[in-house]
Structures are given as structure tokens and as C-alpha cells.
Amino acid sequence: MDYNHITKFLDKFKKILFQKEEIKEIVLKIISLEISHEIKKESLKIKNGCIFIQGSPVLRGEILIHKKQILVKLKTALPENTFIDIR
């Protein structure tokens, strides 16, 4: 029995998962460089074009101060993804 079709099907999901992880890494890198503070991967979630960051009020305030610059840099780094807001 030939299982090539199953392998190809599962490879599609593997590719999608790695793309999401790469996008998350790029978002983390851009935000960390802009605010000069390290953000943990577990504290970042991306859903429906919004970036959700869990952290201290000081960290969140710093992100909100630089929000516009972060969104512009994300648009240039990831033009195929549209990020609407950072919360």
C-alpha cells in the first residue's frame, strides 16, 4: 500500500506550523529590539491580526509607547501578514 499521499498531506501541516513559529520569532525580535527588553515566547499570542502580550504594566506601557513604530517595522518585515493592534 502506498502512503505517499498521507505523507504529503501531513507535510502541509508541518509547513504551516513552522511558518507560525517563524512569524512569532520575528515579531518577538522586532518588539524586543524596539523596547530594549526581552520578551518570553510564552507571553506572546497572535490571533486575528492582533498581538497579545502578557507582562508587567511597565512592559505593556513601554510597548504602547512604541506601538506605532513596532507596527510599521512589522509591516516592512512581514508584508504578507497584517497586524492591526498590539494589546
Buried (B, 14 or more C-beta within 10 A) or exposed (E): EEEEEEEEEEEEEEEEEEEEEEBBEBBBEBBEEBBEBEBEEEEBEBEEEEBEBEBEEEBBEBBEEBBEEBBEBBEEEBEEBEBEEBE
